[in-house]
Structures are given as structure tokens and as C-alpha cells.
Amino acid sequence: MCALTAAYSFVDAKLHEQIANEAVLLDNQQLTPLPLLGVPRWYNDNETAGFYHNTDYFRPKRQR
């Protein structure tokens, strides 16, 4: 098994454990949005540091 396959297997197992045992998907407080604009190479403008200061895209985490 290659290292990448082993890493994917490890992540899959951990995700399964989280979902099955802790009902993570049933509690909206446990879910946070994925800022797709911050994913490398997803959006060309995200190469500059100033891009991440725009609170229209990247809002602070809500306080509970």
C-alpha cells in the first residue's frame, strides 16, 4: 500500500468514527462552512494575503 493510500484510509477511518460514534452531522454547531475561495488554485485572487481580509468572504466564527 502506498503512503497516499494509507493516508486516505486513515482519514476515512477517522471520519467514519466521528460520524458513527459522535453524531457529528446531527449537531449544526459541530459543522463549519468550508471557505472554498480560500482553497489554493480554486480562485486566482486568493494568492494575495489581502484577499483573506475581506469579511464578505471570510466572516469571523460565531460565538456560541
C-alpha positions in Angstrom: 0.0 0.0 0.0 1.5 3.4 -1.0 1.7 6.2 1.6 -1.1 8.2 0.0 -3.4 5.2 0.0 -2.6 4.7 3.7 -3.2 8.3 4.5 -6.6 8.2 2.7 -7.5 5.0 4.6 -6.6 6.6 7.9 -8.7 9.7 7.2 -11.6 7.6 6.0 -11.5 5.6 9.2 -11.3 8.7 11.4 -14.2 10.3 9.6 -16.3 7.2 9.9 -15.5 7.0 13.6 -16.6 10.7 14.1 -19.8 10.3 12.2 -20.8 6.9 13.6 -20.0 7.5 17.3 -20.5 11.1 17.9 -23.4 12.1 15.7 -21.4 15.0 14.4 -23.7 15.5 11.4 -26.7 15.8 13.7 -25.4 18.9 15.5 -25.1 22.1 13.4 -22.8 23.6 16.0 -20.2 21.0 15.0 -20.4 21.9 11.3 -18.5 24.9 10.0 -18.6 26.2 6.4 -15.7 25.5 4.1 -14.4 28.7 2.6 -13.9 27.5 -1.0 -12.5 30.8 -2.1 -9.5 30.0 0.2 -8.7 26.7 -1.3 -5.4 27.0 -3.2 -5.9 27.3 -7.0 -9.7 27.4 -6.6 -9.8 31.1 -7.2 -6.9 33.1 -8.8 -7.3 36.1 -6.5 -6.6 34.1 -3.3 -2.9 34.2 -4.0 -2.6 37.5 -2.1 -2.7 37.9 1.6 -5.1 40.9 1.5 -7.7 38.7 -0.1 -8.3 37.0 3.2 -9.2 40.3 5.0 -12.4 40.6 3.0 -15.1 39.9 5.6 -17.7 39.5 2.8 -16.0 36.2 2.1 -14.3 35.3 5.3 -16.5 36.0 8.3 -15.4 35.6 11.9 -16.6 32.4 13.6 -19.8 33.0 15.5 -19.7 32.9 19.3 -21.8 30.3 20.9 
